[in-house]
Amino acid sequence: MRMIFAAATLVMSGLVPAAHAQEDDIQSVITAQITAFQADDFEQAFTHASPLIQRIFGTSEKFGQMVQRGYPMVWRPDDVRFLGVEPRGDSLVQDVMIRDGDGRLHILEYDMIEGDGGWKINGVRMKPAQDGTA
């Protein structure tokens, strides 16, 4: 029994750092895109979008317009906090809490996929509002 527990502990200890590194990479991509939005650098922000999202919008300008109109809290956040990450299908979903300039809280799900160029944002969905959120 002790050997099984020891083996399980060794396996788990190897997985935890890998999962944490993966989460750090995902959060770095989201942070880089939000930073680019804050600087109105839609071309740079567009590089963090998945190939599917890039095909849908075609240009960084159209992508930027969509974010400004549909996700103003992402374009001009007052505060950004990362919540949990969970696997969903072939992707990982990173929940992000954003406080907008008016003080309203928004919880967004970032659908993340990993490709040859690293992690990319494959979509963002606002979670339904709950107490204290917009």
C-alpha positions in Angstrom: 0.0 0.0 0.0 2.8 2.4 0.9 4.4 1.7 -2.5 1.2 2.6 -4.3 0.9 5.8 -2.3 4.5 6.7 -2.9 4.2 6.1 -6.7 1.0 8.1 -6.8 2.7 11.0 -5.0 5.6 11.0 -7.4 3.3 11.0 -10.4 1.2 13.8 -9.0 4.2 15.9 -8.0 5.3 15.7 -11.7 1.9 16.8 -12.9 1.3 19.7 -10.6 4.2 21.8 -11.9 3.3 21.1 -15.5 -0.3 22.1 -14.9 0.8 25.3 -13.1 3.2 26.2 -15.9 0.3 25.6 -18.4 -1.9 27.9 -16.4 0.8 30.6 -16.2 1.2 30.4 -20.0 -2.5 30.8 -20.5 -2.7 33.8 -18.2 0.3 35.4 -19.9 -1.4 35.2 -23.2 -4.6 36.8 -21.9 -2.7 39.5 -20.0 -0.7 40.3 -23.2 -3.9 40.6 -25.2 -5.5 42.9 -22.6 -2.4 45.0 -22.4 -2.4 45.4 -26.2 -6.1 46.4 -26.1 -5.3 49.1 -23.5 -2.7 50.5 -25.9 -5.2 50.3 -28.8 -2.7 48.0 -30.5 -5.3 45.8 -32.2 -2.7 44.2 -34.4 -0.8 42.9 -31.5 -4.0 41.8 -29.7 -5.0 39.9 -32.9 -1.9 37.8 -32.7 -3.2 36.2 -29.5 -6.4 35.1 -31.2 -6.7 31.5 -32.6 -6.6 30.9 -36.3 -10.3 30.4 -36.3 -11.0 33.8 -34.7 -8.5 35.4 -37.1 -10.4 33.8 -40.1 -13.8 35.0 -38.7 -12.7 38.6 -38.4 -10.2 38.8 -41.2 -8.4 41.9 -40.0 -7.1 43.3 -36.7 -9.2 46.4 -37.2 -12.5 44.5 -37.4 -11.4 42.4 -34.4 -10.7 45.6 -32.5 -14.0 47.1 -33.3 -15.8 44.0 -32.1 -14.0 44.1 -28.8 -14.6 47.8 -28.3 -18.4 47.3 -29.0 -19.0 43.9 -27.5 -16.4 43.6 -24.7 -15.7 47.2 -23.5 -14.7 45.8 -20.1 -11.8 43.9 -21.8 -10.8 46.9 -23.9 -10.6 49.2 -20.9 -10.6 47.1 -17.7 -10.1 48.7 -14.3 -8.9 45.4 -12.7 -8.3 41.9 -13.9 -8.1 38.8 -11.8 -7.6 35.2 -12.8 -9.9 32.6 -11.4 -9.9 28.9 -12.1 -8.9 26.9 -15.2 -10.8 23.8 -16.2 -10.6 21.4 -19.1 -13.5 21.4 -21.6 -13.4 19.2 -24.6 -10.1 19.9 -26.5 -9.5 23.2 -24.8 -9.0 24.7 -21.4 -11.3 27.4 -20.1 -9.8 30.2 -18.0 -12.3 32.2 -15.9 -11.3 35.9 -15.6 -13.0 38.5 -13.3 -12.8 42.0 -14.8 -13.9 45.2 -13.0 -14.9 47.8 -15.6 -14.4 51.6 -15.2 -17.9 51.9 -13.6 -17.0 49.4 -10.9 -19.1 46.6 -12.3 -17.8 43.0 -12.1 -17.8 40.7 -15.1 -16.8 37.0 -15.2 -15.6 35.9 -18.6 -14.6 32.5 -19.9 -11.6 32.4 -22.1 -11.6 29.3 -24.3 -7.9 28.5 -24.8 -6.4 26.1 -27.4 -2.8 25.1 -27.7 -1.2 24.9 -31.2 2.2 25.1 -32.8 2.7 28.7 -31.7 1.6 28.1 -28.1 -1.7 29.1 -26.4 -4.3 31.1 -28.3 -7.6 32.6 -27.4 -10.4 30.7 -29.3 -13.3 32.7 -27.9 -14.5 34.7 -24.9 -17.9 34.3 -23.4 -19.5 36.3 -20.6 -20.9 34.2 -17.9 -24.4 35.0 -16.7 -24.6 37.8 -14.1 -24.8 36.9 -10.5 -24.9 39.0 -7.3 -22.3 41.7 -7.5 -21.6 41.2 -11.2 -22.8 43.1 -14.2 
